[in-house]
Amino acid sequence: MELDPVLIGRWQFGITTVYHFWMVPLTLGLGMLVAVLQTIYHRTGNEVYLRSTKFFGKLFLINFIMGVATGLVQEFQFGMAWSEYSRFVGDVFGAPLALEALLAFFLESTFLGLWIFGWGRLPRAVHLGSLWLAVIGTWISAYFIIVANSWMQHPVGVEMVDGRPVMTDVWAVLGNNTAVAAFTHTIFGALAVGGSFLLGISWYHLYHRRKAGIDTVGADGKVVVGSSKELPGRDKTDHAVWIKSLRIGAIVGVLAFAGVSITGDVQAKLMFDQQPMKMASAEAACHDGTQFSVLTIADPSSNDCDGVQNIFEIPGLLSFLANGDFDTPVHGVTTLLPEYQERYGTHIPDDPRYGDHAGEPIDYQPIMIVTYWGFRMMIGFGVLAAGVCVIGLWLARKGTVPESKWLSRGFVLAITAPFLANSAGWIFTEMGRQPFVVAPNPAQLDGVYMYTQAALSPEVTPAMLLFSLISLTSVYGILMVVELRLITKYVKGGVASAMPELDQTNTKPTITDNGDDVLSFAY
């Protein structure tokens, strides 16, 4: 069987990007929460928040390092596997990606280093400011990356010169309404990840304190906090660390879901206007109408509207999502297809840069099963994460959690819900743009678009791509195991894993903030 290099290249970029994106929301969300925890400690001097900062800060660092390592591969792929794409977008992407590297990355890496090595060495205010600058750097970095990606979704601020888009208005590119909507949506999604992370881990430790008999419940149902001399760091302050972190995480998770809902509505309205085929496919809207599909079934092997059956629909909701009213019909796939074919053609141009795909019919409809269920998984896992936060707040209202093994496992497993919601949304956004790697913007920039088949490097062979796909997937799989084992190890160790001075049973020399070892943070 002859291998399609475009398909292999897409799989490679998709696997490495989705894997990298698992680290991104945790870095953005958890970093901000750690900065808030240290700020509270700085203002109050309460040891509870010092312990919380050091514990969750350690997990933040593990994830940050893995995120940097896996993210570097993405930049190399642009030149190695997608050189034609790089040539096409290079004049536009140069500015935001240079700003991301020179401004944001240096900001976050420099001040994160000061924060890591500055415990007990820098003045407390300077040390805290270093963390805030590092976190702000990660958010700025995310914005520039999203600016570049959003230009692929909605090109602005350029003109075509010799077949390539040349930037004419950098502020139009940086202020792209698609980028603003995507960035705010991403940030709230990241905060949902950070909140669920705090909630799930805190629940785990409160449950194990109950299981070990350290904490009990009185006749009034409220917690009776105890301490243990045998287990390191399991004192009354340790209980306060987890109950406060649980509540902070749950509240942040609920508020973040509200932010995700609002920004998601804005983003959906922009997609209906800018990429109508993507949203029609996501809603299984084969025909014009106002109804929103809650459940639709079809033949998974088919990518057209034949055999699509709408099982349950809500009248008017699709019109509200698209237009803000309940009665304006939204164009469906069967209406949009002829419009796309008339504007962009029915076949891929007979041009050598398209390789074996030259002259093939163009399918302007994204894979419906991916866009339809990706959109619903994004919403479903988001609702699940918010619901778990609300339930967690209620069950922990008396200062501890129920002594239930299955409930504890459920709350730990629920940490994955916002991760899955973010991943589903990312896959939906990227795959819904097909068959374009740079989607057209006919309302403002007629003729600025690029088919995915034209983006691949002409020199690469299917064998090369297959080798790199297998190699990168294997390496990333190993890195995933390493990260999960590291995080699991330090989560199980509790605060004492980040503050060994709390372990009174440790006979090894203790390295404290005032020690001479600059790597004391790693112990």
C-alpha positions in Angstrom: 0.0 0.0 0.0 1.4 3.4 -1.0 1.7 5.7 2.0 0.4 9.3 1.8 3.1 11.7 3.1 0.6 14.4 3.8 -1.4 12.1 6.0 1.7 10.8 7.9 2.9 14.4 8.3 -0.5 15.4 9.8 -0.5 12.5 12.2 3.0 13.4 13.3 2.2 17.0 13.9 -1.1 16.2 15.5 0.4 13.7 18.0 3.3 15.9 19.1 1.0 19.0 19.3 -1.7 17.4 21.4 0.9 15.9 23.7 2.6 19.2 24.1 -0.8 20.9 24.7 -1.4 18.7 27.7 1.4 20.6 29.5 0.4 24.0 28.3 -2.9 24.5 30.2 -1.4 23.1 33.4 1.5 25.5 33.1 -0.7 28.5 32.5 -3.3 27.7 35.1 -1.2 26.1 37.9 1.5 28.8 37.6 -1.1 31.6 38.2 -2.5 29.7 41.3 1.0 29.2 42.7 1.7 32.9 42.3 -1.6 33.7 44.2 -0.7 31.2 47.0 2.7 32.8 47.4 1.2 36.3 47.4 -1.2 35.3 50.2 1.8 34.0 52.1 3.8 37.2 51.5 0.9 39.3 52.8 -0.1 37.1 55.8 3.0 35.2 56.8 0.7 32.1 57.2 2.8 28.9 56.9 -0.1 27.1 55.3 0.4 29.1 52.1 4.1 28.7 52.2 3.7 25.0 52.2 1.1 25.2 49.5 3.4 27.3 47.4 6.3 25.0 47.7 4.3 21.8 47.1 2.3 22.9 44.1 5.3 24.9 42.8 7.3 21.8 42.6 4.7 20.1 40.5 4.5 23.3 38.3 8.2 23.1 37.7 8.1 19.4 36.6 5.4 20.2 34.2 7.0 23.4 32.9 10.3 21.6 32.1 8.5 18.8 30.2 6.4 21.4 28.3 9.6 23.2 27.2 11.2 20.0 26.1 8.2 18.8 24.1 7.5 22.3 22.6 10.9 22.6 21.0 10.1 19.9 18.6 7.2 21.9 17.1 9.5 24.6 15.8 11.7 22.1 14.1 8.8 20.4 12.3 8.0 23.7 10.5 11.2 23.5 8.6 11.6 19.8 8.4 8.2 18.5 7.4 6.3 21.6 6.5 8.7 23.9 4.7 6.3 25.0 2.0 3.9 26.1 4.7 6.8 27.9 6.5 7.6 29.8 3.3 4.0 30.8 2.8 3.4 32.1 6.3 7.0 33.1 7.2 6.6 36.9 6.7 3.5 36.9 8.9 4.6 34.5 11.6 8.1 36.0 12.0 6.9 38.9 14.2 4.7 37.1 16.7 7.0 34.1 17.0 10.1 36.3 17.4 8.3 38.3 20.1 7.4 35.0 21.8 11.0 33.8 21.8 12.8 37.1 22.5 10.3 38.6 25.0 8.0 36.1 26.5 10.3 33.0 26.7 13.3 34.9 28.0 11.0 36.7 30.6 9.6 33.4 31.9 12.8 31.4 31.9 14.9 34.2 33.5 12.6 35.0 36.3 11.6 31.4 36.9 15.2 30.7 37.5 15.4 33.6 40.0 12.4 32.1 41.7 13.8 28.6 41.8 17.2 29.6 43.2 16.0 32.7 45.1 14.4 31.0 48.1 16.0 32.5 51.2 18.4 34.5 49.1 16.4 37.2 47.5 14.2 39.7 49.4 10.7 38.2 49.8 9.1 40.9 47.6 11.7 40.5 44.8 11.3 36.7 45.0 7.5 37.0 44.7 7.8 39.5 41.9 10.1 37.0 40.0 7.4 34.4 40.1 4.7 36.8 38.9 6.9 38.0 36.0 7.6 34.3 35.0 3.9 33.5 35.1 3.0 36.7 33.1 5.7 35.6 30.6 3.9 32.2 30.1 0.7 34.0 29.4 2.4 36.5 27.0 4.0 33.5 25.3 0.6 31.8 24.9 -0.8 34.9 23.4 1.8 35.2 20.7 1.4 31.5 19.8 -2.3 31.9 19.6 -1.9 35.0 17.4 0.0 32.9 14.9 -2.5 30.1 15.0 -5.5 32.5 14.8 -4.0 34.0 11.6 -4.2 30.6 10.1 -7.9 30.5 11.1 -8.6 34.1 10.0 -5.9 35.9 7.9 -5.7 39.7 8.4 -3.2 42.5 8.0 -1.5 41.2 4.8 -1.4 41.6 1.1 -0.4 39.0 -1.5 3.0 39.7 -3.2 4.3 37.1 -5.7 2.0 34.4 -4.3 2.9 35.0 -0.7 1.2 37.0 2.1 3.3 40.0 3.2 2.4 41.7 6.5 1.2 45.3 6.0 -0.4 45.9 9.4 1.2 44.2 12.5 -1.4 45.6 14.8 -4.2 44.0 12.8 -2.4 40.7 13.2 -1.7 41.1 16.9 -5.3 42.4 17.5 -7.0 39.8 15.4 -10.5 39.3 17.0 -10.1 35.5 16.5 -6.9 35.6 18.5 -8.4 37.7 21.4 -11.4 35.3 21.6 -9.1 32.2 21.4 -6.7 33.5 24.0 -9.3 34.3 26.6 -11.0 31.0 26.0 -7.6 29.2 26.4 -6.7 31.1 29.6 -10.1 30.2 31.3 -9.6 26.6 30.2 -6.1 26.6 31.7 -7.5 28.0 35.0 -10.1 25.2 35.0 -7.2 22.7 34.7 -5.3 24.3 37.5 -8.4 24.4 39.8 -9.2 20.8 39.2 -5.5 19.9 39.8 -5.6 21.5 43.2 -9.0 20.0 44.0 -8.1 16.4 43.1 -4.7 16.3 44.8 -6.1 18.0 48.0 -9.0 15.5 48.1 -6.5 12.6 47.8 -4.5 13.8 50.9 -7.6 14.6 53.0 -8.9 11.1 52.3 -5.6 9.5 53.3 -5.6 11.6 56.5 -9.0 10.1 57.2 -7.9 6.6 56.2 -4.9 6.8 58.5 -7.0 8.0 61.4 -5.3 11.3 61.7 -8.5 13.3 61.1 -11.8 12.1 62.5 -15.4 13.4 62.4 -17.2 14.6 65.5 -20.8 14.0 66.5 -21.8 17.3 64.7 -20.2 16.0 61.4 -17.4 18.5 61.5 -13.7 17.5 61.3 -11.6 16.9 64.3 -8.1 17.7 63.1 -5.2 15.5 64.4 -1.5 15.0 63.7 0.8 12.1 63.3 4.4 11.6 64.5 5.0 8.6 62.3 4.0 10.2 59.0 6.2 13.1 57.9 4.5 16.5 57.8 1.1 15.2 58.7 0.3 17.8 61.4 -2.6 20.2 61.8 -1.0 22.7 59.4 -0.9 20.0 56.8 -4.7 19.6 57.1 -5.1 23.3 56.5 -3.0 23.1 53.4 -5.3 20.6 51.8 -8.6 22.0 52.8 -7.7 25.5 51.8 -6.2 24.3 48.5 -9.3 22.2 47.8 -11.6 25.2 48.3 -9.4 27.5 46.3 -9.2 25.0 43.4 -13.0 24.3 43.4 -13.9 28.0 43.4 -11.4 28.7 40.6 -12.7 25.7 38.7 -16.3 27.0 38.8 -15.4 30.6 37.9 -13.2 29.4 35.1 -16.0 27.3 33.7 -18.2 30.5 33.7 -15.4 32.3 31.8 -15.0 29.4 29.4 -18.8 29.5 28.6 -18.8 33.2 27.9 -15.7 33.3 25.8 -16.7 30.1 24.1 -20.0 31.7 23.0 -18.0 34.7 21.5 -15.7 32.3 19.8 -18.6 30.2 18.4 -20.2 33.3 16.9 -16.9 34.3 15.2 -16.6 30.8 13.8 -20.1 30.8 12.3 -19.1 34.0 10.5 -15.5 33.2 9.6 -15.6 29.4 9.1 -19.3 28.5 8.5 -18.4 25.0 7.2 -16.6 24.1 10.4 -19.5 25.0 12.6 -22.1 23.5 10.4 -20.1 20.2 10.5 -19.7 20.5 14.2 -23.5 20.8 14.6 -24.3 18.1 12.0 -26.4 20.9 10.4 -26.8 19.3 7.0 -29.6 21.7 6.0 -30.5 25.3 6.8 -32.3 25.7 10.1 -32.4 27.0 13.6 -32.3 23.8 15.6 -29.3 22.6 17.7 -28.5 18.9 17.6 -28.1 17.4 21.0 -27.7 13.9 19.6 -27.1 12.9 15.9 -26.2 9.5 14.5 -24.8 8.5 11.1 -22.6 6.0 9.4 -19.1 6.6 10.8 -17.4 5.6 7.6 -19.3 8.3 5.7 -18.3 11.9 5.6 -21.4 13.4 4.0 -24.9 14.1 5.1 -26.4 10.9 3.7 -27.9 8.8 6.5 -27.5 11.5 9.1 -30.4 11.2 11.6 -31.0 13.9 14.2 -32.3 12.1 17.3 -32.8 15.1 19.6 -32.8 18.8 18.7 -33.4 22.1 20.5 -35.3 24.5 18.3 -33.7 28.0 18.0 -30.6 27.2 19.9 -28.3 27.0 16.9 -29.6 30.3 15.7 -28.8 31.8 19.1 -25.3 30.4 19.1 -24.7 31.8 15.6 -26.6 35.1 15.6 -27.8 35.9 19.1 -31.5 35.3 18.1 -33.8 32.3 17.9 -35.3 32.6 14.4 -32.5 33.4 11.8 -31.8 30.2 9.8 -28.2 29.1 9.8 -26.7 27.7 6.6 -26.1 24.0 6.5 -23.6 21.8 4.8 -25.6 21.2 1.6 -26.0 25.0 1.2 -22.4 25.8 1.9 -20.7 23.2 -0.2 -21.7 24.8 -3.6 -20.6 28.2 -2.3 -17.2 26.9 -1.4 -16.9 25.0 -4.8 -17.9 28.1 -6.7 -15.4 30.3 -4.9 -12.4 28.0 -4.5 -12.9 25.3 -7.2 -13.9 21.7 -7.2 -10.5 20.2 -7.7 -7.0 20.8 -6.3 -5.0 22.8 -8.9 -2.8 20.8 -11.3 0.4 22.1 -9.8 3.6 20.1 -9.0 3.6 21.4 -5.4 0.5 19.3 -4.7 2.3 16.1 -5.7 0.1 13.1 -6.2 -2.9 15.1 -4.8 -2.9 17.4 -7.9 -6.2 17.3 -9.7 -8.1 15.4 -6.9 -11.6 16.5 -5.9 -11.7 18.8 -2.9 -13.8 17.9 0.1 -14.6 21.1 1.9 -16.5 19.4 4.7 -14.3 18.5 7.7 -14.7 15.0 9.1 -18.1 15.3 10.7 -17.6 12.6 13.3 -14.5 14.4 14.6 -15.9 17.9 14.6 -19.4 16.9 15.9 -18.1 14.8 18.9 -15.0 16.9 19.5 -17.3 19.9 20.1 -19.5 17.9 22.4 -16.6 16.3 24.3 -15.2 19.8 24.9 -18.5 21.0 26.4 -19.2 17.7 28.2 -15.9 17.3 29.9 -16.0 21.0 30.8 -19.4 20.6 32.5 -18.2 17.5 34.2 -15.2 19.4 35.7 -17.3 22.2 36.9 -19.8 19.8 38.4 -17.1 18.0 40.3 -15.9 21.3 41.7 -19.4 22.2 43.0 -19.8 18.7 44.5 -16.4 18.9 46.1 -17.2 22.2 47.7 -20.4 20.8 49.2 -18.9 17.5 50.4 -15.9 19.3 52.0 -18.0 22.0 53.7 -17.4 20.6 57.2 -13.6 20.6 56.9 -12.8 17.2 55.5 -13.9 14.7 52.8 -15.9 11.4 53.1 -13.9 8.3 53.9 -14.8 6.6 50.6 -12.1 5.0 48.5 -14.2 5.1 45.3 -15.2 8.7 45.8 -11.5 9.6 46.3 -10.5 7.8 43.2 -13.3 9.5 41.3 -12.1 13.0 42.4 -8.5 12.2 41.4 -9.6 10.8 38.1 -11.7 14.0 37.5 -8.4 15.9 37.2 -8.3 14.6 33.7 -11.7 16.1 32.7 -10.6 19.7 31.9 -7.4 18.2 30.2 -9.7 16.2 27.9 -12.0 19.2 27.3 -9.0 21.3 26.3 -7.6 18.6 24.0 -11.0 18.0 22.4 -11.4 21.7 21.7 -8.0 22.0 20.2 -8.5 19.0 17.9 -11.9 20.4 16.9 -10.4 23.8 16.1 -7.5 22.4 14.0 -9.2 19.6 12.1 -12.3 21.7 11.5 -10.2 24.0 9.3 -9.5 21.3 6.7 -8.9 21.1 3.8 -7.1 24.4 4.5 -4.0 24.8 6.5 -4.5 28.6 6.2 -8.3 29.2 6.0 -9.6 31.8 3.6 -11.1 35.1 4.7 -13.1 36.2 1.7 -14.8 39.1 3.5 -11.5 41.0 4.0 -8.7 39.2 2.1 -9.8 37.4 -1.0 -7.3 34.8 -2.2 -5.2 34.4 1.0 -5.4 30.7 1.7 -3.4 27.5 1.5 -4.5 23.9 1.0 -2.9 21.4 3.4 -1.6 19.3 0.5 0.6 22.2 -0.6 2.2 22.8 2.8 4.4 19.7 3.0 8.1 19.7 2.4 8.6 18.4 -1.2 11.9 16.7 -0.3 10.5 14.4 2.4 9.5 10.9 1.6 6.8 8.8 3.3 9.6 6.6 4.8 11.2 9.6 6.4 8.0 10.8 7.8 7.0 7.4 9.1 10.4 7.0 10.8 10.1 10.3 12.5 6.5 9.7 13.4 7.4 6.4 15.2 10.5 7.9 16.8 8.8 11.0 18.1 5.7 9.1 19.3 8.0 6.6 21.2 10.1 9.4 22.8 7.0 11.3 23.8 5.5 8.2 25.2 8.6 7.7 27.4 8.5 11.3 28.5 4.9 10.9 29.4 5.7 8.0 31.7 8.6 10.0 33.2 6.4 13.0 34.0 3.5 10.9 35.4 5.9 9.0 37.6 7.6 12.2 38.9 4.3 13.9 39.6 2.8 10.8 41.2 5.9 10.4 43.4 5.8 14.0 44.7 2.1 14.0 45.1 2.1 10.9 47.3 5.0 12.4 49.3 2.8 15.4 50.2 4.3 18.7 51.4 7.3 16.9 52.9 8.4 16.0 49.4 8.9 19.7 48.7 9.9 20.6 52.2 12.2 17.8 53.5 12.7 19.8 56.8 9.2 18.7 57.8 10.3 15.0 57.7 11.4 14.5 61.3 12.1 10.8 60.5 14.7 11.7 57.9 18.2 10.9 59.1 19.9 12.4 56.1 21.3 15.9 56.2 18.4 18.4 55.6 19.0 21.1 53.0 17.0 24.2 53.9 16.5 27.6 52.3 19.6 28.9 54.1 21.8 26.0 52.9 24.7 26.5 50.5 23.4 24.1 47.8 21.7 26.2 45.1 19.9 23.0 44.0 18.1 22.7 47.3 14.8 23.1 45.5 15.3 19.7 43.8 15.5 17.7 47.1 
